[in-house]
């Protein structure tokens, strides 16, 4: 997540892209906590759900970026 946000920088695209990037930025700490928890063992179901949601948003950001760039 940190690498994705750094790569995208200030690039915002359309309103949906800007909103998704904002959500990712706001959840950066949670993603780090989930990574540390995963290294210590299995993730609890609620944490796993958060990670899946963030990954879905990351994928959407990448798809939208390709479309917006043509």
mmCIF file as Biopython writes it, N, C-alpha, C and O atoms, coordinates in Angstrom:
data_model
#
loop_
_atom_site.group_PDB
_atom_site.id
_atom_site.type_symbol
_atom_site.label_atom_id
_atom_site.label_alt_id
_atom_site.label_comp_id
_atom_site.label_asym_id
_atom_site.label_entity_id
_atom_site.label_seq_id
_atom_site.pdbx_PDB_ins_code
_atom_site.Cartn_x
_atom_site.Cartn_y
_atom_site.Cartn_z
_atom_site.occupancy
_atom_site.B_iso_or_equiv
_atom_site.auth_seq_id
_atom_site.auth_asym_id
_atom_site.pdbx_PDB_model_num
ATOM 1   N N  . UNK A ? 1  ? 0.832   -1.189  0.000   1.0 0.0 1  A 1 
ATOM 2   C CA . UNK A ? 1  ? 0.000   0.000   0.000   1.0 0.0 1  A 1 
ATOM 3   C C  . UNK A ? 1  ? 0.873   1.247   0.000   1.0 0.0 1  A 1 
ATOM 4   O O  . UNK A ? 1  ? 0.621   2.193   -0.747  1.0 0.0 1  A 1 
ATOM 5   N N  . UNK A ? 2  ? 1.890   1.242   0.834   1.0 0.0 2  A 1 
ATOM 6   C CA . UNK A ? 2  ? 2.780   2.409   0.879   1.0 0.0 2  A 1 
ATOM 7   C C  . UNK A ? 2  ? 3.460   2.632   -0.473  1.0 0.0 2  A 1 
ATOM 8   O O  . UNK A ? 2  ? 3.590   3.772   -0.920  1.0 0.0 2  A 1 
ATOM 9   N N  . UNK A ? 3  ? 3.894   1.556   -1.121  1.0 0.0 3  A 1 
ATOM 10  C CA . UNK A ? 3  ? 4.535   1.674   -2.427  1.0 0.0 3  A 1 
ATOM 11  C C  . UNK A ? 3  ? 3.553   2.190   -3.470  1.0 0.0 3  A 1 
ATOM 12  O O  . UNK A ? 3  ? 3.920   3.011   -4.311  1.0 0.0 3  A 1 
ATOM 13  N N  . UNK A ? 4  ? 2.323   1.723   -3.427  1.0 0.0 4  A 1 
ATOM 14  C CA . UNK A ? 4  ? 1.302   2.165   -4.383  1.0 0.0 4  A 1 
ATOM 15  C C  . UNK A ? 4  ? 1.034   3.652   -4.211  1.0 0.0 4  A 1 
ATOM 16  O O  . UNK A ? 4  ? 0.969   4.388   -5.195  1.0 0.0 4  A 1 
ATOM 17  N N  . UNK A ? 5  ? 0.879   4.099   -2.975  1.0 0.0 5  A 1 
ATOM 18  C CA . UNK A ? 5  ? 0.610   5.512   -2.720  1.0 0.0 5  A 1 
ATOM 19  C C  . UNK A ? 5  ? 1.787   6.381   -3.148  1.0 0.0 5  A 1 
ATOM 20  O O  . UNK A ? 5  ? 1.595   7.467   -3.694  1.0 0.0 5  A 1 
ATOM 21  N N  . UNK A ? 6  ? 3.001   5.904   -2.900  1.0 0.0 6  A 1 
ATOM 22  C CA . UNK A ? 6  ? 4.187   6.665   -3.293  1.0 0.0 6  A 1 
ATOM 23  C C  . UNK A ? 6  ? 4.285   6.752   -4.810  1.0 0.0 6  A 1 
ATOM 24  O O  . UNK A ? 6  ? 4.641   7.798   -5.352  1.0 0.0 6  A 1 
ATOM 25  N N  . UNK A ? 7  ? 3.969   5.652   -5.501  1.0 0.0 7  A 1 
ATOM 26  C CA . UNK A ? 7  ? 4.029   5.640   -6.959  1.0 0.0 7  A 1 
ATOM 27  C C  . UNK A ? 7  ? 3.031   6.617   -7.566  1.0 0.0 7  A 1 
ATOM 28  O O  . UNK A ? 7  ? 3.347   7.311   -8.533  1.0 0.0 7  A 1 
ATOM 29  N N  . UNK A ? 8  ? 1.840   6.673   -7.007  1.0 0.0 8  A 1 
ATOM 30  C CA . UNK A ? 8  ? 0.794   7.528   -7.555  1.0 0.0 8  A 1 
ATOM 31  C C  . UNK A ? 8  ? 1.009   8.992   -7.214  1.0 0.0 8  A 1 
ATOM 32  O O  . UNK A ? 8  ? 0.563   9.875   -7.947  1.0 0.0 8  A 1 
ATOM 33  N N  . UNK A ? 9  ? 1.689   9.256   -6.105  1.0 0.0 9  A 1 
ATOM 34  C CA . UNK A ? 9  ? 2.006   10.628  -5.722  1.0 0.0 9  A 1 
ATOM 35  C C  . UNK A ? 9  ? 0.779   11.502  -5.648  1.0 0.0 9  A 1 
ATOM 36  O O  . UNK A ? 9  ? -0.204  11.152  -4.995  1.0 0.0 9  A 1 
ATOM 37  N N  . UNK A ? 10 ? 0.832   12.640  -6.317  1.0 0.0 10 A 1 
ATOM 38  C CA . UNK A ? 10 ? -0.259  13.608  -6.305  1.0 0.0 10 A 1 
ATOM 39  C C  . UNK A ? 10 ? -1.306  13.340  -7.380  1.0 0.0 10 A 1 
ATOM 40  O O  . UNK A ? 10 ? -2.297  14.062  -7.485  1.0 0.0 10 A 1 
ATOM 41  N N  . UNK A ? 11 ? -1.083  12.310  -8.166  1.0 0.0 11 A 1 
ATOM 42  C CA . UNK A ? 11 ? -2.014  11.973  -9.241  1.0 0.0 11 A 1 
ATOM 43  C C  . UNK A ? 11 ? -3.386  11.638  -8.659  1.0 0.0 11 A 1 
ATOM 44  O O  . UNK A ? 11 ? -3.511  10.722  -7.846  1.0 0.0 11 A 1 
ATOM 45  N N  . UNK A ? 12 ? -4.403  12.370  -9.069  1.0 0.0 12 A 1 
ATOM 46  C CA . UNK A ? 12 ? -5.736  12.154  -8.509  1.0 0.0 12 A 1 
ATOM 47  C C  . UNK A ? 12 ? -6.734  11.613  -9.521  1.0 0.0 12 A 1 
ATOM 48  O O  . UNK A ? 12 ? -7.620  10.843  -9.150  1.0 0.0 12 A 1 
ATOM 49  N N  . UNK A ? 13 ? -6.614  11.994  -10.788 1.0 0.0 13 A 1 
ATOM 50  C CA . UNK A ? 13 ? -7.554  11.510  -11.789 1.0 0.0 13 A 1 
ATOM 51  C C  . UNK A ? 13 ? -8.939  12.080  -11.581 1.0 0.0 13 A 1 
ATOM 52  O O  . UNK A ? 13 ? -9.090  13.277  -11.335 1.0 0.0 13 A 1 
ATOM 53  N N  . UNK A ? 14 ? -9.960  11.227  -11.676 1.0 0.0 14 A 1 
ATOM 54  C CA . UNK A ? 14 ? -11.336 11.692  -11.509 1.0 0.0 14 A 1 
ATOM 55  C C  . UNK A ? 14 ? -11.739 11.649  -10.031 1.0 0.0 14 A 1 
ATOM 56  O O  . UNK A ? 14 ? -10.935 11.292  -9.170  1.0 0.0 14 A 1 
ATOM 57  N N  . UNK A ? 15 ? -12.981 12.012  -9.752  1.0 0.0 15 A 1 
ATOM 58  C CA . UNK A ? 15 ? -13.456 12.080  -8.360  1.0 0.0 15 A 1 
ATOM 59  C C  . UNK A ? 15 ? -13.392 10.719  -7.674  1.0 0.0 15 A 1 
ATOM 60  O O  . UNK A ? 15 ? -13.027 10.631  -6.502  1.0 0.0 15 A 1 
ATOM 61  N N  . UNK A ? 16 ? -13.746 9.662   -8.397  1.0 0.0 16 A 1 
ATOM 62  C CA . UNK A ? 16 ? -13.695 8.323   -7.819  1.0 0.0 16 A 1 
ATOM 63  C C  . UNK A ? 16 ? -12.279 7.916   -7.457  1.0 0.0 16 A 1 
ATOM 64  O O  . UNK A ? 16 ? -12.046 7.302   -6.416  1.0 0.0 16 A 1 
ATOM 65  N N  . UNK A ? 17 ? -11.336 8.261   -8.319  1.0 0.0 17 A 1 
ATOM 66  C CA . UNK A ? 17 ? -9.931  7.941   -8.053  1.0 0.0 17 A 1 
ATOM 67  C C  . UNK A ? 17 ? -9.439  8.705   -6.831  1.0 0.0 17 A 1 
ATOM 68  O O  . UNK A ? 17 ? -8.766  8.139   -5.969  1.0 0.0 17 A 1 
ATOM 69  N N  . UNK A ? 18 ? -9.770  9.973   -6.757  1.0 0.0 18 A 1 
ATOM 70  C CA . UNK A ? 18 ? -9.348  10.787  -5.620  1.0 0.0 18 A 1 
ATOM 71  C C  . UNK A ? 18 ? -9.916  10.236  -4.317  1.0 0.0 18 A 1 
ATOM 72  O O  . UNK A ? 18 ? -9.223  10.194  -3.300  1.0 0.0 18 A 1 
ATOM 73  N N  . UNK A ? 19 ? -11.169 9.817   -4.350  1.0 0.0 19 A 1 
ATOM 74  C CA . UNK A ? 19 ? -11.802 9.272   -3.149  1.0 0.0 19 A 1 
ATOM 75  C C  . UNK A ? 19 ? -11.135 7.957   -2.742  1.0 0.0 19 A 1 
ATOM 76  O O  . UNK A ? 19 ? -10.869 7.743   -1.560  1.0 0.0 19 A 1 
ATOM 77  N N  . UNK A ? 20 ? -10.864 7.083   -3.699  1.0 0.0 20 A 1 
ATOM 78  C CA . UNK A ? 20 ? -10.202 5.820   -3.385  1.0 0.0 20 A 1 
ATOM 79  C C  . UNK A ? 20 ? -8.811  6.050   -2.809  1.0 0.0 20 A 1 
ATOM 80  O O  . UNK A ? 20 ? -8.414  5.382   -1.853  1.0 0.0 20 A 1 
ATOM 81  N N  . UNK A ? 21 ? -8.069  6.992   -3.386  1.0 0.0 21 A 1 
ATOM 82  C CA . UNK A ? 21 ? -6.728  7.290   -2.871  1.0 0.0 21 A 1 
ATOM 83  C C  . UNK A ? 21 ? -6.794  7.857   -1.458  1.0 0.0 21 A 1 
ATOM 84  O O  . UNK A ? 21 ? -5.925  7.578   -0.632  1.0 0.0 21 A 1 
ATOM 85  N N  . UNK A ? 22 ? -7.810  8.640   -1.186  1.0 0.0 22 A 1 
ATOM 86  C CA . UNK A ? 22 ? -7.986  9.179   0.159   1.0 0.0 22 A 1 
ATOM 87  C C  . UNK A ? 22 ? -8.243  8.050   1.163   1.0 0.0 22 A 1 
ATOM 88  O O  . UNK A ? 22 ? -7.675  8.043   2.255   1.0 0.0 22 A 1 
ATOM 89  N N  . UNK A ? 23 ? -9.097  7.104   0.789   1.0 0.0 23 A 1 
ATOM 90  C CA . UNK A ? 23 ? -9.395  5.960   1.663   1.0 0.0 23 A 1 
ATOM 91  C C  . UNK A ? 23 ? -8.123  5.149   1.912   1.0 0.0 23 A 1 
ATOM 92  O O  . UNK A ? 23 ? -7.855  4.739   3.041   1.0 0.0 23 A 1 
ATOM 93  N N  . UNK A ? 24 ? -7.352  4.922   0.870   1.0 0.0 24 A 1 
ATOM 94  C CA . UNK A ? 24 ? -6.104  4.167   1.042   1.0 0.0 24 A 1 
ATOM 95  C C  . UNK A ? 24 ? -5.141  4.899   1.975   1.0 0.0 24 A 1 
ATOM 96  O O  . UNK A ? 24 ? -4.527  4.288   2.850   1.0 0.0 24 A 1 
ATOM 97  N N  . UNK A ? 25 ? -5.018  6.201   1.783   1.0 0.0 25 A 1 
ATOM 98  C CA . UNK A ? 25 ? -4.132  6.980   2.651   1.0 0.0 25 A 1 
ATOM 99  C C  . UNK A ? 25 ? -4.570  6.953   4.106   1.0 0.0 25 A 1 
ATOM 100 O O  . UNK A ? 25 ? -3.742  6.861   5.012   1.0 0.0 25 A 1 
ATOM 101 N N  . UNK A ? 26 ? -5.876  7.033   4.322   1.0 0.0 26 A 1 
ATOM 102 C CA . UNK A ? 26 ? -6.405  7.016   5.685   1.0 0.0 26 A 1 
ATOM 103 C C  . UNK A ? 26 ? -6.199  5.660   6.363   1.0 0.0 26 A 1 
ATOM 104 O O  . UNK A ? 26 ? -6.136  5.583   7.590   1.0 0.0 26 A 1 
ATOM 105 N N  . UNK A ? 27 ? -6.094  4.604   5.576   1.0 0.0 27 A 1 
ATOM 106 C CA . UNK A ? 27 ? -5.973  3.254   6.128   1.0 0.0 27 A 1 
ATOM 107 C C  . UNK A ? 27 ? -4.556  2.695   6.053   1.0 0.0 27 A 1 
ATOM 108 O O  . UNK A ? 27 ? -4.337  1.500   6.255   1.0 0.0 27 A 1 
ATOM 109 N N  . UNK A ? 28 ? -3.623  3.550   5.767   1.0 0.0 28 A 1 
ATOM 110 C CA . UNK A ? 28 ? -2.222  3.125   5.653   1.0 0.0 28 A 1 
ATOM 111 C C  . UNK A ? 28 ? -1.723  2.472   6.947   1.0 0.0 28 A 1 
ATOM 112 O O  . UNK A ? 28 ? -1.041  1.447   6.907   1.0 0.0 28 A 1 
ATOM 113 N N  . UNK A ? 29 ? -2.060  3.061   8.074   1.0 0.0 29 A 1 
ATOM 114 C CA . UNK A ? 29 ? -1.636  2.507   9.368   1.0 0.0 29 A 1 
ATOM 115 C C  . UNK A ? 29 ? -2.249  1.142   9.629   1.0 0.0 29 A 1 
ATOM 116 O O  . UNK A ? 29 ? -1.574  0.241   10.126  1.0 0.0 29 A 1 
ATOM 117 N N  . UNK A ? 30 ? -3.528  0.983   9.297   1.0 0.0 30 A 1 
ATOM 118 C CA . UNK A ? 30 ? -4.192  -0.307  9.481   1.0 0.0 30 A 1 
ATOM 119 C C  . UNK A ? 30 ? -3.546  -1.379  8.618   1.0 0.0 30 A 1 
ATOM 120 O O  . UNK A ? 30 ? -3.410  -2.526  9.044   1.0 0.0 30 A 1 
ATOM 121 N N  . UNK A ? 31 ? -3.149  -1.012  7.414   1.0 0.0 31 A 1 
ATOM 122 C CA . UNK A ? 31 ? -2.487  -1.973  6.528   1.0 0.0 31 A 1 
ATOM 123 C C  . UNK A ? 31 ? -1.164  -2.429  7.138   1.0 0.0 31 A 1 
ATOM 124 O O  . UNK A ? 31 ? -0.821  -3.609  7.071   1.0 0.0 31 A 1 
ATOM 125 N N  . UNK A ? 32 ? -0.428  -1.502  7.728   1.0 0.0 32 A 1 
ATOM 126 C CA . UNK A ? 32 ? 0.828   -1.850  8.389   1.0 0.0 32 A 1 
ATOM 127 C C  . UNK A ? 32 ? 0.608   -2.757  9.589   1.0 0.0 32 A 1 
ATOM 128 O O  . UNK A ? 32 ? 1.362   -3.705  9.810   1.0 0.0 32 A 1 
ATOM 129 N N  . UNK A ? 33 ? -0.420  -2.463  10.354  1.0 0.0 33 A 1 
ATOM 130 C CA . UNK A ? 33 ? -0.754  -3.307  11.511  1.0 0.0 33 A 1 
ATOM 131 C C  . UNK A ? 33 ? -1.138  -4.710  11.062  1.0 0.0 33 A 1 
ATOM 132 O O  . UNK A ? 33 ? -0.755  -5.697  11.690  1.0 0.0 33 A 1 
ATOM 133 N N  . UNK A ? 34 ? -1.898  -4.794  9.970   1.0 0.0 34 A 1 
ATOM 134 C CA . UNK A ? 34 ? -2.300  -6.101  9.442   1.0 0.0 34 A 1 
ATOM 135 C C  . UNK A ? 34 ? -1.077  -6.881  8.960   1.0 0.0 34 A 1 
ATOM 136 O O  . UNK A ? 34 ? -0.993  -8.093  9.158   1.0 0.0 34 A 1 
ATOM 137 N N  . UNK A ? 35 ? -0.135  -6.187  8.331   1.0 0.0 35 A 1 
ATOM 138 C CA . UNK A ? 35 ? 1.089   -6.855  7.869   1.0 0.0 35 A 1 
ATOM 139 C C  . UNK A ? 35 ? 1.869   -7.410  9.048   1.0 0.0 35 A 1 
ATOM 140 O O  . UNK A ? 35 ? 2.359   -8.538  8.994   1.0 0.0 35 A 1 
ATOM 141 N N  . UNK A ? 36 ? 1.985   -6.634  10.104  1.0 0.0 36 A 1 
ATOM 142 C CA . UNK A ? 36 ? 2.697   -7.101  11.295  1.0 0.0 36 A 1 
ATOM 143 C C  . UNK A ? 36 ? 1.975   -8.269  11.952  1.0 0.0 36 A 1 
ATOM 144 O O  . UNK A ? 36 ? 2.611   -9.217  12.413  1.0 0.0 36 A 1 
ATOM 145 N N  . UNK A ? 37 ? 0.647   -8.202  11.994  1.0 0.0 37 A 1 
ATOM 146 C CA . UNK A ? 37 ? -0.138  -9.295  12.575  1.0 0.0 37 A 1 
ATOM 147 C C  . UNK A ? 37 ? 0.031   -10.566 11.755  1.0 0.0 37 A 1 
ATOM 148 O O  . UNK A ? 37 ? 0.116   -11.660 12.312  1.0 0.0 37 A 1 
ATOM 149 N N  . UNK A ? 38 ? 0.081   -10.424 10.424  1.0 0.0 38 A 1 
ATOM 150 C CA . UNK A ? 38 ? 0.251   -11.587 9.552   1.0 0.0 38 A 1 
ATOM 151 C C  . UNK A ? 38 ? 1.611   -12.245 9.781   1.0 0.0 38 A 1 
ATOM 152 O O  . UNK A ? 38 ? 1.738   -13.469 9.727   1.0 0.0 38 A 1 
ATOM 153 N N  . UNK A ? 39 ? 2.616   -11.425 10.035  1.0 0.0 39 A 1 
ATOM 154 C CA . UNK A ? 39 ? 3.942   -11.981 10.307  1.0 0.0 39 A 1 
ATOM 155 C C  . UNK A ? 39 ? 3.976   -12.747 11.625  1.0 0.0 39 A 1 
ATOM 156 O O  . UNK A ? 39 ? 4.773   -13.668 11.798  1.0 0.0 39 A 1 
ATOM 157 N N  . UNK A ? 40 ? 3.103   -12.356 12.550  1.0 0.0 40 A 1 
ATOM 158 C CA . UNK A ? 40 ? 3.054   -13.009 13.858  1.0 0.0 40 A 1 
ATOM 159 C C  . UNK A ? 40 ? 2.168   -14.255 13.860  1.0 0.0 40 A 1 
ATOM 160 O O  . UNK A ? 40 ? 2.217   -15.040 14.806  1.0 0.0 40 A 1 
ATOM 161 N N  . UNK A ? 41 ? 1.367   -14.445 12.824  1.0 0.0 41 A 1 
ATOM 162 C CA . UNK A ? 41 ? 0.467   -15.601 12.762  1.0 0.0 41 A 1 
ATOM 163 C C  . UNK A ? 41 ? -0.720  -15.287 11.875  1.0 0.0 41 A 1 
ATOM 164 O O  . UNK A ? 41 ? -0.651  -14.405 11.020  1.0 0.0 41 A 1 
ATOM 165 N N  . UNK A ? 42 ? -1.802  -16.007 12.080  1.0 0.0 42 A 1 
ATOM 166 C CA . UNK A ? 42 ? -2.993  -15.806 11.254  1.0 0.0 42 A 1 
ATOM 167 C C  . UNK A ? 42 ? -3.706  -14.515 11.613  1.0 0.0 42 A 1 
ATOM 168 O O  . UNK A ? 42 ? -3.715  -14.076 12.763  1.0 0.0 42 A 1 
ATOM 169 N N  . UNK A ? 43 ? -4.305  -13.919 10.582  1.0 0.0 43 A 1 
ATOM 170 C CA . UNK A ? 43 ? -5.094  -12.710 10.802  1.0 0.0 43 A 1 
ATOM 171 C C  . UNK A ? 43 ? -6.484  -13.091 11.275  1.0 0.0 43 A 1 
ATOM 172 O O  . UNK A ? 43 ? -7.065  -14.060 10.787  1.0 0.0 43 A 1 
ATOM 173 N N  . UNK A ? 44 ? -7.025  -12.329 12.230  1.0 0.0 44 A 1 
ATOM 174 C CA . UNK A ? 44 ? -8.423  -12.552 12.613  1.0 0.0 44 A 1 
ATOM 175 C C  . UNK A ? 44 ? -9.329  -12.218 11.421  1.0 0.0 44 A 1 
ATOM 176 O O  . UNK A ? 44 ? -8.959  -11.408 10.571  1.0 0.0 44 A 1 
ATOM 177 N N  . UNK A ? 45 ? -10.512 -12.837 11.357  1.0 0.0 45 A 1 
ATOM 178 C CA . UNK A ? 45 ? -11.409 -12.618 10.210  1.0 0.0 45 A 1 
ATOM 179 C C  . UNK A ? 45 ? -11.720 -11.145 9.929   1.0 0.0 45 A 1 
ATOM 180 O O  . UNK A ? 45 ? -11.781 -10.741 8.768   1.0 0.0 45 A 1 
ATOM 181 N N  . UNK A ? 46 ? -11.918 -10.342 10.974  1.0 0.0 46 A 1 
ATOM 182 C CA . UNK A ? 46 ? -12.239 -8.933  10.739  1.0 0.0 46 A 1 
ATOM 183 C C  . UNK A ? 46 ? -11.056 -8.192  10.123  1.0 0.0 46 A 1 
ATOM 184 O O  . UNK A ? 46 ? -11.254 -7.315  9.282   1.0 0.0 46 A 1 
ATOM 185 N N  . UNK A ? 47 ? -9.849  -8.523  10.518  1.0 0.0 47 A 1 
ATOM 186 C CA . UNK A ? 47 ? -8.648  -7.891  9.959   1.0 0.0 47 A 1 
ATOM 187 C C  . UNK A ? 47 ? -8.461  -8.355  8.509   1.0 0.0 47 A 1 
ATOM 188 O O  . UNK A ? 47 ? -8.087  -7.563  7.644   1.0 0.0 47 A 1 
ATOM 189 N N  . UNK A ? 48 ? -8.721  -9.625  8.256   1.0 0.0 48 A 1 
ATOM 190 C CA . UNK A ? 48 ? -8.613  -10.158 6.908   1.0 0.0 48 A 1 
ATOM 191 C C  . UNK A ? 48 ? -9.595  -9.443  5.982   1.0 0.0 48 A 1 
ATOM 192 O O  . UNK A ? 48 ? -9.260  -9.138  4.838   1.0 0.0 48 A 1 
ATOM 193 N N  . UNK A ? 49 ? -10.798 -9.177  6.468   1.0 0.0 49 A 1 
ATOM 194 C CA . UNK A ? 49 ? -11.785 -8.443  5.679   1.0 0.0 49 A 1 
ATOM 195 C C  . UNK A ? 49 ? -11.303 -7.050  5.330   1.0 0.0 49 A 1 
ATOM 196 O O  . UNK A ? 49 ? -11.517 -6.584  4.211   1.0 0.0 49 A 1 
ATOM 197 N N  . UNK A ? 50 ? -10.649 -6.372  6.276   1.0 0.0 50 A 1 
ATOM 198 C CA . UNK A ? 50 ? -10.110 -5.034  6.012   1.0 0.0 50 A 1 
ATOM 199 C C  . UNK A ? 50 ? -9.036  -5.085  4.928   1.0 0.0 50 A 1 
ATOM 200 O O  . UNK A ? 50 ? -9.000  -4.234  4.038   1.0 0.0 50 A 1 
ATOM 201 N N  . UNK A ? 51 ? -8.171  -6.078  5.009   1.0 0.0 51 A 1 
ATOM 202 C CA . UNK A ? 51 ? -7.100  -6.220  4.023   1.0 0.0 51 A 1 
ATOM 203 C C  . UNK A ? 51 ? -7.685  -6.496  2.644   1.0 0.0 51 A 1 
ATOM 204 O O  . UNK A ? 51 ? -7.244  -5.914  1.653   1.0 0.0 51 A 1 
ATOM 205 N N  . UNK A ? 52 ? -8.670  -7.375  2.576   1.0 0.0 52 A 1 
ATOM 206 C CA . UNK A ? 52 ? -9.308  -7.677  1.294   1.0 0.0 52 A 1 
ATOM 207 C C  . UNK A ? 52 ? -9.943  -6.423  0.692   1.0 0.0 52 A 1 
ATOM 208 O O  . UNK A ? 52 ? -9.848  -6.193  -0.514  1.0 0.0 52 A 1 
ATOM 209 N N  . UNK A ? 53 ? -10.581 -5.626  1.523   1.0 0.0 53 A 1 
ATOM 210 C CA . UNK A ? 53 ? -11.205 -4.391  1.043   1.0 0.0 53 A 1 
ATOM 211 C C  . UNK A ? 53 ? -10.159 -3.415  0.500   1.0 0.0 53 A 1 
ATOM 212 O O  . UNK A ? 53 ? -10.360 -2.805  -0.550  1.0 0.0 53 A 1 
ATOM 213 N N  . UNK A ? 54 ? -9.042  -3.271  1.221   1.0 0.0 54 A 1 
ATOM 214 C CA . UNK A ? 54 ? -7.983  -2.376  0.754   1.0 0.0 54 A 1 
ATOM 215 C C  . UNK A ? 54 ? -7.371  -2.869  -0.554  1.0 0.0 54 A 1 
ATOM 216 O O  . UNK A ? 54 ? -7.052  -2.069  -1.433  1.0 0.0 54 A 1 
ATOM 217 N N  . UNK A ? 55 ? -7.210  -4.174  -0.681  1.0 0.0 55 A 1 
ATOM 218 C CA . UNK A ? 55 ? -6.673  -4.722  -1.930  1.0 0.0 55 A 1 
ATOM 219 C C  . UNK A ? 55 ? -7.630  -4.491  -3.094  1.0 0.0 55 A 1 
ATOM 220 O O  . UNK A ? 55 ? -7.197  -4.207  -4.211  1.0 0.0 55 A 1 
ATOM 221 N N  . UNK A ? 56 ? -8.915  -4.611  -2.838  1.0 0.0 56 A 1 
ATOM 222 C CA . UNK A ? 56 ? -9.917  -4.343  -3.866  1.0 0.0 56 A 1 
ATOM 223 C C  . UNK A ? 56 ? -9.819  -2.898  -4.332  1.0 0.0 56 A 1 
ATOM 224 O O  . UNK A ? 56 ? -9.896  -2.621  -5.529  1.0 0.0 56 A 1 
ATOM 225 N N  . UNK A ? 57 ? -9.650  -1.980  -3.390  1.0 0.0 57 A 1 
ATOM 226 C CA . UNK A ? 57 ? -9.513  -0.565  -3.746  1.0 0.0 57 A 1 
ATOM 227 C C  . UNK A ? 57 ? -8.226  -0.336  -4.538  1.0 0.0 57 A 1 
ATOM 228 O O  . UNK A ? 57 ? -8.227  0.412   -5.516  1.0 0.0 57 A 1 
ATOM 229 N N  . UNK A ? 58 ? -7.125  -0.976  -4.120  1.0 0.0 58 A 1 
ATOM 230 C CA . UNK A ? 58 ? -5.855  -0.844  -4.853  1.0 0.0 58 A 1 
ATOM 231 C C  . UNK A ? 58 ? -6.016  -1.315  -6.294  1.0 0.0 58 A 1 
ATOM 232 O O  . UNK A ? 58 ? -5.541  -0.657  -7.219  1.0 0.0 58 A 1 
ATOM 233 N N  . UNK A ? 59 ? -6.675  -2.434  -6.485  1.0 0.0 59 A 1 
ATOM 234 C CA . UNK A ? 59 ? -6.893  -2.957  -7.833  1.0 0.0 59 A 1 
ATOM 235 C C  . UNK A ? 59 ? -7.746  -1.992  -8.656  1.0 0.0 59 A 1 
ATOM 236 O O  . UNK A ? 59 ? -7.477  -1.769  -9.836  1.0 0.0 59 A 1 
ATOM 237 N N  . UNK A ? 60 ? -8.766  -1.427  -8.031  1.0 0.0 60 A 1 
ATOM 238 C CA . UNK A ? 60 ? -9.639  -0.478  -8.733  1.0 0.0 60 A 1 
ATOM 239 C C  . UNK A ? 60 ? -8.852  0.772   -9.138  1.0 0.0 60 A 1 
ATOM 240 O O  . UNK A ? 60 ? -9.032  1.292   -10.239 1.0 0.0 60 A 1 
ATOM 241 N N  . UNK A ? 61 ? -7.991  1.246   -8.258  1.0 0.0 61 A 1 
ATOM 242 C CA . UNK A ? 61 ? -7.161  2.415   -8.551  1.0 0.0 61 A 1 
ATOM 243 C C  . UNK A ? 61 ? -6.271  2.132   -9.758  1.0 0.0 61 A 1 
ATOM 244 O O  . UNK A ? 61 ? -6.135  2.977   -10.643 1.0 0.0 61 A 1 
ATOM 245 N N  . UNK A ? 62 ? -5.665  0.944   -9.795  1.0 0.0 62 A 1 
ATOM 246 C CA . UNK A ? 62 ? -4.793  0.601   -10.919 1.0 0.0 62 A 1 
ATOM 247 C C  . UNK A ? 62 ? -5.567  0.485   -12.226 1.0 0.0 62 A 1 
ATOM 248 O O  . UNK A ? 62 ? -5.111  0.967   -13.263 1.0 0.0 62 A 1 
ATOM 249 N N  . UNK A ? 63 ? -6.731  -0.148  -12.184 1.0 0.0 63 A 1 
ATOM 250 C CA . UNK A ? 63 ? -7.553  -0.257  -13.400 1.0 0.0 63 A 1 
ATOM 251 C C  . UNK A ? 63 ? -7.976  1.115   -13.889 1.0 0.0 63 A 1 
ATOM 252 O O  . UNK A ? 63 ? -7.878  1.412   -15.079 1.0 0.0 63 A 1 
ATOM 253 N N  . UNK A ? 64 ? -8.448  1.957   -12.971 1.0 0.0 64 A 1 
ATOM 254 C CA . UNK A ? 64 ? -8.905  3.292   -13.352 1.0 0.0 64 A 1 
ATOM 255 C C  . UNK A ? 64 ? -7.754  4.114   -13.917 1.0 0.0 64 A 1 
ATOM 256 O O  . UNK A ? 64 ? -7.938  4.877   -14.866 1.0 0.0 64 A 1 
ATOM 257 N N  . UNK A ? 65 ? -6.576  3.960   -13.339 1.0 0.0 65 A 1 
ATOM 258 C CA . UNK A ? 65 ? -5.407  4.697   -13.813 1.0 0.0 65 A 1 
ATOM 259 C C  . UNK A ? 65 ? -5.108  4.335   -15.271 1.0 0.0 65 A 1 
ATOM 260 O O  . UNK A ? 65 ? -4.824  5.207   -16.091 1.0 0.0 65 A 1 
ATOM 261 N N  . UNK A ? 66 ? -5.176  3.039   -15.580 1.0 0.0 66 A 1 
ATOM 262 C CA . UNK A ? 66 ? -4.935  2.609   -16.968 1.0 0.0 66 A 1 
ATOM 263 C C  . UNK A ? 66 ? -5.962  3.209   -17.915 1.0 0.0 66 A 1 
ATOM 264 O O  . UNK A ? 66 ? -5.613  3.651   -19.009 1.0 0.0 66 A 1 
ATOM 265 N N  . UNK A ? 67 ? -7.225  3.228   -17.505 1.0 0.0 67 A 1 
ATOM 266 C CA . UNK A ? 67 ? -8.290  3.766   -18.340 1.0 0.0 67 A 1 
ATOM 267 C C  . UNK A ? 67 ? -8.116  5.273   -18.523 1.0 0.0 67 A 1 
ATOM 268 O O  . UNK A ? 67 ? -8.254  5.785   -19.634 1.0 0.0 67 A 1 
ATOM 269 N N  . UNK A ? 68 ? -7.815  5.981   -17.439 1.0 0.0 68 A 1 
ATOM 270 C CA . UNK A ? 68 ? -7.690  7.431   -17.527 1.0 0.0 68 A 1 
ATOM 271 C C  . UNK A ? 68 ? -6.488  7.863   -18.362 1.0 0.0 68 A 1 
ATOM 272 O O  . UNK A ? 68 ? -6.511  8.917   -18.996 1.0 0.0 68 A 1 
ATOM 273 N N  . UNK A ? 69 ? -5.448  7.047   -18.357 1.0 0.0 69 A 1 
ATOM 274 C CA . UNK A ? 69 ? -4.256  7.377   -19.142 1.0 0.0 69 A 1 
ATOM 275 C C  . UNK A ? 69 ? -4.395  7.002   -20.613 1.0 0.0 69 A 1 
ATOM 276 O O  . UNK A ? 69 ? -3.642  7.473   -21.465 1.0 0.0 69 A 1 
ATOM 277 N N  . UNK A ? 70 ? -5.376  6.143   -20.893 1.0 0.0 70 A 1 
ATOM 278 C CA . UNK A ? 70 ? -5.634  5.740   -22.267 1.0 0.0 70 A 1 
ATOM 279 C C  . UNK A ? 70 ? -4.743  4.694   -22.691 1.0 0.0 70 A 1 
ATOM 280 O O  . UNK A ? 70 ? -4.826  4.236   -23.830 1.0 0.0 70 A 1 
#
